[in-house]
């Protein structure tokens, strides 16, 4: 479920979009800046490559779904 992503984000323009970027950064183990900075885009491209998607570095719904798959696979045991 990607309810945390309000729209495809090339550059966050609202508080909700900055929050969505922070959610992705947290899931990817990055500093939570809320900006689509170089390291964040590089990690997004890495996730996209890992799953055979086009490596755009954009936080879009398909990429958010891939991040959710990773979160599910690697979440800490309860």
LOKEMI-200988 format. One line per 5 residues: number of its first residue (from 1); their letters; for each residue x, y, z of C-alpha. Coordinates in pm, whole numbers, plus 32768, in hexadecimal, padded with zeros to 4 digits. Layout:
residues N
NUM> a> X,Y,Z  ...
end
This chain:
residues 78
1> xxxxx> 8000,8000,8000  8091,8151,7F9F  7F9C,823B,804C  80C4,8308,80C4  810D,8384,7F61
6> xxxxx> 8025,84A3,7EFC  809C,84AC,7D90  81CE,8460,7CBC  82E1,853E,7D46  83F6,85D3,7C73
11> xxxxx> 842C,86F4,7D66  8362,8704,7EAA  8287,883B,7EB3  81AC,8809,7FE4  81C9,8794,814A
16> xxxxx> 811F,864B,80EB  8218,8612,7FD2  8342,865D,80B5  82AA,8563,81AA  828D,845C,809A
21> xxxxx> 83FA,848F,803C  8457,8469,81AD  8392,8323,81BB  8455,829F,8090  859E,8318,8124
26> xxxxx> 8552,826C,826E  8504,8127,81B9  8649,8142,80F5  871C,818F,8228  876C,82F3,81BE
31> xxxxx> 8771,843C,8278  860D,84C0,8283  8631,8610,81D6  84E7,860D,8118  85A4,8674,7FDE
36> xxxxx> 85E9,85A4,7EA9  875E,85DC,7ECC  8874,851D,7E1C  8888,83FA,7F12  870D,83D1,7F14
41> xxxxx> 86F7,83CC,7D98  881B,82D6,7D89  876D,81EC,7E7D  8623,820A,7DC1  86DA,81AC,7C7F
46> xxxxx> 8777,8085,7D36  8623,8006,7DA6  859C,8036,7C47  86C0,7F73,7BB0  86A0,7E60,7CB4
51> xxxxx> 853D,7E1A,7C43  857A,7E50,7ACE  84CA,7FA0,7AB8  854D,80C9,79F3  8648,817A,7AD9
56> xxxxx> 85B8,82DA,7AD9  8600,8344,7C40  849C,83CA,7C54  83C0,8370,7D7C  828B,82F6,7CC4
61> xxxxx> 817C,81FA,7D1E  822E,80CE,7C7F  836E,8124,7D3D  82AE,8158,7E81  8217,7FFD,7E51
66> xxxxx> 8377,7F6E,7E26  83E6,801E,7F66  82BB,7F84,8018  8327,7E2B,7F9A  8480,7E66,802D
71> xxxxx> 83EA,7EDF,8175  831A,7DA3,8185  8442,7CC0,8137  8537,7D66,8225  845B,7DDF,8342
76> xxx> 84D0,7D8F,849D  842F,7C61,8543  8315,7CB6,8631
end
